[in-house]
Amino acid sequence: MVDIKVIENEKDKVRVEVDDLTLVSLLNENLWQGKVDYAAWKRGHPLLEKPTLLVGAKDAKKSIVEAAEQVSEDAKALKKKFISAMKD
């Protein structure tokens, strides 16, 4: 399971620490598909720091939740494609 730690939690700005670099990248990509002022992630030293995601938007919390839902939907669609491809 992925660990998520909220570092900063305001209406228009949220910063979270996520222990999965792939998930941070996917969330960031999906955030840019929505209505955000900015979305960026930072990776410090891989042995000392976890990646952080910073989001600024009119409703940053809602934007992150919507991005996470889109990642989940994309993963389900990918699963269906793999299952279909494996039947051949």
PyMOL commands that set and color helices and strands:
alter all, ss='L'
color gray80, all
select helices_A, chain A and resi 21-33+60-87
alter helices_A, ss='H'
color red, helices_A
select strands_A, chain A and resi 4-9+13-18+38-42+52-56
alter strands_A, ss='S'
color yellow, strands_A
deselect
rebuild
show_as cartoon
